Amino acid sequence: MYNSQGGSLEAVNTHICQDCGRLTLKHEEAESNKKQGILYPILGWTFFVLSLIFIPILFGAAAFLMGFFTFHDRSKTHGAVLMMFASVGLILGSLFSIMVSGTMFL
């Protein structure tokens, strides 16, 4: 980009060395913070399956919470999908529990 005040060229891309013009390695720490481990998604999907079978209120809420943590720590799309499935699992698990035993706590 041309600097009209100083009459010099400035690097727009931060991955270019301003002295020699070579490409530099980008700093990966900021990106690695967004892609933390897969513990939250694994626990979330496990809790979702359990909410369909056993104690839907407890495991559905836990799956939703893991989806929320995934949304903020790892991937917004994966977290949103997990929260949606957790909500559906809570509702379906409750309906299955009511149909089978007549109570919400099977």
C-alpha positions as CSV (number, residue, x, y, z in Angstrom):
1,M,0.0,0.0,0.0
2,Y,1.4,3.4,-0.9
3,N,1.7,5.9,2.0
4,S,0.8,9.3,0.5
5,Q,2.2,11.3,3.4
6,G,5.7,9.7,3.5
7,G,5.9,8.6,-0.1
8,S,6.8,5.0,0.8
9,L,5.3,1.6,0.4
10,E,3.9,-0.1,3.5
11,A,3.2,-3.8,3.8
12,V,-0.5,-4.5,4.2
13,N,-0.1,-8.2,4.9
14,T,1.4,-8.8,8.3
15,H,3.1,-12.0,7.1
16,I,5.5,-10.0,4.9
17,C,8.8,-8.8,6.3
18,Q,8.9,-5.0,6.0
19,D,12.7,-5.0,5.6
20,C,13.2,-7.6,2.8
21,G,9.7,-8.4,1.5
22,R,9.9,-12.1,2.2
23,L,7.0,-14.1,3.6
24,T,7.3,-14.9,7.2
25,L,5.7,-17.6,9.3
26,K,2.5,-16.5,10.8
27,H,2.1,-16.6,14.6
28,E,0.1,-19.7,15.4
29,E,-0.5,-19.1,19.1
30,A,-3.6,-17.1,18.5
31,E,-5.1,-19.7,16.2
32,S,-4.2,-22.6,18.5
33,N,-6.1,-21.0,21.3
34,K,-9.3,-21.3,19.3
35,K,-8.7,-25.0,18.5
36,Q,-8.2,-26.4,21.9
37,G,-8.6,-30.1,22.7
38,I,-11.6,-32.2,21.8
39,L,-12.7,-33.0,25.3
40,Y,-15.8,-30.7,25.3
41,P,-17.2,-32.0,22.0
42,I,-16.6,-35.7,22.9
43,L,-18.3,-35.2,26.3
44,G,-21.1,-33.2,24.7
45,W,-22.0,-35.9,22.2
46,T,-21.7,-38.6,24.9
47,F,-24.0,-36.7,27.1
48,F,-26.4,-36.2,24.2
49,V,-26.7,-40.0,23.6
50,L,-27.1,-40.6,27.3
51,S,-29.8,-38.0,27.5
52,L,-31.9,-40.0,25.0
53,I,-31.5,-43.1,27.2
54,F,-31.0,-42.2,30.9
55,I,-31.9,-39.1,33.0
56,P,-32.6,-36.7,30.2
57,I,-32.7,-33.6,32.4
58,L,-29.2,-34.1,33.8
59,F,-27.5,-35.4,30.7
60,G,-29.3,-33.0,28.3
61,A,-28.3,-30.0,30.4
62,A,-24.7,-31.3,30.5
63,A,-24.6,-31.8,26.7
64,F,-25.9,-28.2,26.3
65,L,-23.2,-26.9,28.6
66,M,-20.5,-28.8,26.7
67,G,-21.9,-27.4,23.5
68,F,-21.7,-23.9,25.0
69,F,-18.0,-24.5,26.0
70,T,-17.3,-25.8,22.5
71,F,-19.0,-22.8,21.0
72,H,-16.7,-20.4,22.9
73,D,-13.4,-22.4,23.0
74,R,-13.3,-24.4,19.8
75,S,-15.8,-23.9,17.0
76,K,-18.9,-21.8,16.8
77,T,-20.5,-24.0,14.3
78,H,-19.8,-27.2,16.1
79,G,-20.9,-25.7,19.4
80,A,-24.2,-24.4,18.0
81,V,-25.0,-27.8,16.4
82,L,-24.2,-29.6,19.7
83,M,-26.4,-27.2,21.7
84,M,-29.2,-27.7,19.2
85,F,-28.9,-31.5,19.4
86,A,-28.6,-31.3,23.2
87,S,-31.9,-29.4,23.3
88,V,-33.6,-32.0,21.1
89,G,-32.1,-34.8,23.1
90,L,-33.4,-33.3,26.3
91,I,-36.9,-33.1,24.9
92,L,-36.9,-36.5,23.2
93,G,-35.3,-38.2,26.2
94,S,-38.0,-36.7,28.4
95,L,-40.8,-37.9,26.0
96,F,-39.3,-41.4,25.9
97,S,-39.0,-41.5,29.6
98,I,-42.7,-40.4,30.1
99,M,-43.9,-43.0,27.5
100,V,-41.9,-45.8,29.1
101,S,-42.2,-45.3,32.8
102,G,-44.6,-42.5,33.3
103,T,-42.0,-40.4,35.0
104,M,-39.3,-38.0,33.8
105,F,-36.5,-39.9,35.7
106,L,-35.9,-43.2,34.1
